[in-house]
Amino acid sequence: MAEPLLQVEDLRVHFETEDGVVKAVDGVSYTVDAGKALGIVGESGSGKSVSSMTVMGLTRASNAHITGRILFDGKDLLAASDDEMRAVRGGQIAMIFQDPLSSLHPFYRVGDQLVEARRVHHDESKAQARDRAIEMLSLVGIPDPRRRVDSYPHEFSGGMRQRVMTAMALINDPKLLIADEPTTALDVTVQAQILELIQKLQHELDTAVVMITHDLGVVAEVAEEIAVMYAGRIVEKGHADTIFAEPEHPYTWGLLNSIPRLDTPRDQELVPIPGRPPSLITRPPGCSFAPRCPYVREAHRRVDPVLASAEGADHTVACLLPSQTRRALWSRLRAGASPEEAKEAVNIPETLSESAPKEGEEVTSA
């Protein structure tokens, strides 16, 4: 069996600040196979973008302490020199940022920026690189690419600028594409077009994709695997069908229930997740989600949960509730019960699940 294209192992990214150490990423592990797509979802501040920017080598700041391993095509990127990372970044790994207007230089024509991105990694003439730029603009659906290649960024709409950014990311045929909130601030129709474009390019060019978003509806369209992040850690990971049909973490339930459904009454209120994410400087002891979890027990507040196998294949969850209890709660919630109603209907044990680490045992995060 072939090795995954990208393997992230126990990645930790901590930033030294005047207020203390920010544990932006605190023990994250995942893999991405060639030609496959992984969706990383979670609220703002959960560590999604920092983890992927570290893969790109963009968090090598003086105040950042990075540990773990990032194996890309068999090579550890954390051990690579700055020159080696510059060769990888933009060439073999590319990134689409969420704000194309700030990612494109306003003083230069888009064609010039595409040509520069190409020539940094290839020994080509300007004419050859320009032909490649026109080819990529055509591939991502820019109309009349031979004329629009000489346009400035402000002459494009938001959706067209995002297509230009996609063309720039793919101009060197990268093996891995990281898309950081690529549909932010775009209307629904343009969002669908961008997601369809990424899927098309993924399959045609056999490019691996990491999709970063807070919107589960976005990853439903693109990703085969989903990792749910909270407070710098992965709290649930599995196949997309499993995460949507049989999720087992209360945070994932909150994300799913906060999405409006077409079959609900128009006057029904949205169901937000109560509370707010914890500070990454002073995380609460035990389970980070405990202060916001409707199903928490006192025993849960003292133990830090680790990712453990759930019932489904390749499905892992970091929760101290027994798996049987989690499935019973989700069955009630999916049937339309409120968290309070689900809690009353299901007997939640006061003790920890058998698979949970006991107090005092050494705990390793996901």
N, C-alpha and C positions, 0 to 999 in steps of 0.2 A: 504493500500500500504506500502510495506517494506521501511524502511529508507535506504538511500544510505550507502554503506560501508564506504566511505570517504566523509566528507564534509569540505571543506576549505572555511572559511567565513572571508572576508575583511582582508586577511593576508597582513601584512606589515613587511618587514625585512629591517632595515636601519643599515648601518655600519658606526661607527664613525672613520674617518681617519684624518690624518694631513691636507689634502686638503679640508675637509668638510664632510658632511653626504652623503653617497652613498645610494640612495633609490633604492636598488636592486629589491625589490618587493614592490609595492606601492598600495595595495588595491585589492588583487586578490581573487576571489571566484569561486569555481567549485565543482562539485560532481562526484563521481564514484560509480556505482552500482556493486554489487558482480557479477563476471563473465563477466563484460563489460570492454571495453577498451576506454580510453581517450587519444587523441593525443594532445600534447602541442608543438606548432611550433613557430618559430621566429628566427631572426638572433642571432649571438653570442652577449651576453651582454643584452639580452632582459629580463632576470630574470627566464628563464625556469628551469635551474638546481638549482638555489638558492631556488626557491619555493619548489621543491621536496626534496632537501636536508634538508629543514626545517621540512618537514613532517617526515623525518627519525631522526630528532633531531640532525643533524650534523652541525647546525649553532649556537649552543649555546656558542658562544664565548663572551669574555668580552666586545668586541667592537660592539656587535650586539644588536640592540633593536628590539624585536619581539612583535607584537600585533596582535589581531584577534583571531580566533578559528580554531583549526584543530580537528574535531571530527572523530575518527576512531572507528567503531563498537560501537558508542555511548559514547566514552570516549574522553575527551579533552586532546590531546597530549601536548599542550603547558603548561598545568597545571600539567603534570606528572613529577615525580622526575626523576633524572638521572638513578637510579636503575630500575624504572619502564620502562623507555625508552630502557634500555639495554635488558630488557626482550622482548619488542616489536620488537626492531630492529634485523633483521635477523631471528626472529621467526615468527612473524605475518606479518611484512612488510619487504620485501627484495629488494635489488637494484642491478641492473647490471650496472656497470660503463663502460664508453666508451673506456677505455684503459685496456684491460685484463692483459697485461704484467706488468703494474705497480700495478695492483690490486692483483696479485698473488705473493706470496713471492718466490723469485728465489732460496732460499736455501733449501726449503722444497718440498717434493714430493706432487703432487696434491692430492693424497689420504689422506695424513696426514692433509692437510688443510681442506679437505672436512669432515674428521672425527672430527676435532676440531670444525668446524662450527655446526656439528650435536650435539656433546656432550655438547656444551655450553647451549643448550636449552632442552636436553633430558637426562634422567638418564639411559644411556646405556653403555655397555661395549665397548671396542675398537673394538672387533670382530663384534659386532652388528652394530656399526657405520660404520665399513669398508664395511660390506655387503650392507648397505644402500648407501654408496658412489658408490659402483660398480653398484648398481641398477640405481642410478641417471645418471651415466656416460652412461649407456646403453640407458636410456630413452632419453637423448639428442643427441644420435647418435654417440657416440665415439666408433669406432671399437675396438674389443678385450678389453673390459673394465677391465677384471681381470688382464691383463698384464699392460695396460696403467695407471691403478690406482697408479702404483709405478714409473711413469715417472715424470720428473721435467718440470716446465712450458716451459723452452726453447726448450724442445723436441717436442712441439706441434706447429702446424702452427697457424697463426692468427685466422683463423676461428675455429679451434679446441680449442684454448684458450678461445674464446668467448663462446663456448659450455660448457667448464669447469666452467666458471663464471656463466653461466645459471644454471648448475647443483648445484653449491654452493648456488645460490640465492633460488633455489626451494627445497633444501634438507630438509627443515623443514616444507614443505607444507604451505607457507605463504598465507594469504588471499589476500594480495596486492603485486604486483610486479611492481617496478619502473625501467624502462629501459632507461638509459640516453645515447642517441646516440649509441645504441648497434651495429650499422653497420658501424661506422666510420673506415676508412682505410681498409675496406674489399672490395674485388673485387665483381662485380655485382652478380656473381653466388653464392658466399658465403653469401652475403647480403640476397638474396632470401631464402636461406636455414635457416638462423637465424630467419628471420621474419616468415617463415612457422612454425618453431619450437615453437616460442612464441605463435603463434595462436593456434597451436595444444595443447600446455600445458594449455593455457587459457581455452579452451573448455573442455578438459579432466579433469582438476583439479578444474574447476570453479573459477579460480584465476582472480581477477580484475587486470587490467594493466593500468599503466600510461606510455605512450611512449613519450619521450622527443627527439625532433629532429629539425633540420633546413630544413629537406628534406620532402616536402609535398608528394613525391612519396612513402616514407616509411609509413606515417600514412594512406595513401590510402589503403595500404594492410592490416592494422591491426585495426585501430580505428573506432568505431561507431560514436564517438563524437570528435570534434576538437575545441581546443581553440587556437586562434592566439594571441601571446604576442608581445608587442612592448614597449620598455622603461619602463619595470617593471609592465606593466598593460595588461590585456586582452582587445583587441580591437574588437574582433569578436569571437563568439562562436555559435556552432550549430551542427546539424547532418552532418556527413561527406559528404553525397550526396548533401546537401544544400551548404556547403562551396565550393565544387568543381563546382557545376552547377550554383549556384546563389549567389556568394559572394557579399557583399555590402560595404566592407571597401577597400579604395584605397591601403592600405598596403597589404592586401590579394591578390588583383589584381596583385600587383608587384611581390609577391612571385610566383603566378601561371604563370605569363607571363615570368618569368625568367627560367622556366623549359623548356628544349628543347623538341620539339614535333616531332613525327615520320613523320607527314605529312607536315613538313615545308621543304623548299629547303635546301640543304646541305650548300650552301654558305650564308645563312641568318645569320646575326649576333645575338648573344645572347642579351637579353634586361635586363640589370641590373637595380635595383632600384637606381635612382640618389642620390647622397649625402651619408651621413653616419648617423648611429644612434646618438641621442643626448647624452651628458654627463649625467649620472645619479646623478651627484652632482649639476650641474647647468642646469636643464631642462628648455627649452624655455617656456615662458608663453603661456597659452591657449593649443591648441592641440599640442601634442608632435610631431606628424607626419607632421605638417604644413610646416616646412622648406623643406621637401622632396616631398610634395604632389603637383601634377600638377594642381589640381582642387581647390586649396585653395582660399578663398576670405578674404579680410581684416577683415570682421566681425568675421571670424573663428579664427583669431589669438588672440582674447581677451578672448575666452571662452574655458573652459576645457570640452570636451565631456564626457558623461557618457554612459554606456551600456544601450541601450533601445531596446525594441522589434522591430524586422523587420516584414516583411509580413509573413514569414514562421513560423510554430509552433516551439517553443524552439530555435528560431534564434534571437540573440541579437547582436547589432552593436554599437560601440562608434564612431559616425561620425556626423558632423554638417550639412552635405548635406541632403536634403530631400530624403526619401527612393525612391520616383519615379525618381528623378534625378540619384541616384546611380544605379538603375536598368537599366536606359537608357544608362548610360556610360558603364556599364559592357556589355550590348548587343552589343555596337559598338566595344569594345575591343575584345570580343570573336569572332567577325566577322573579326578580323584582323586589325582593325584600330590602329594607334599609339595613345598615350595619347593626343598629340596635335590635331590629327584629331578628336578624340572622343570629346574633349573639344569644338572644333569649331562646331560640329554637334549637340551638346546638349546645351540647354539654362540653364546655371548654375545660379541660383538666387544669388544676392548679399547679401540677408538677410539670417538669420539663419532659419533652419527648425523649424516647429512649436513645435516639441518634444524636441528641444534643450533648455537647461537652458539659461535664459536671463542673461546678464551681471549684476553682483552684487549678483545674487542668490547663495545660498550655494551649492557647488558642491561636490558630493561624487564620488570617483573613482570606477571603476568596481571591 
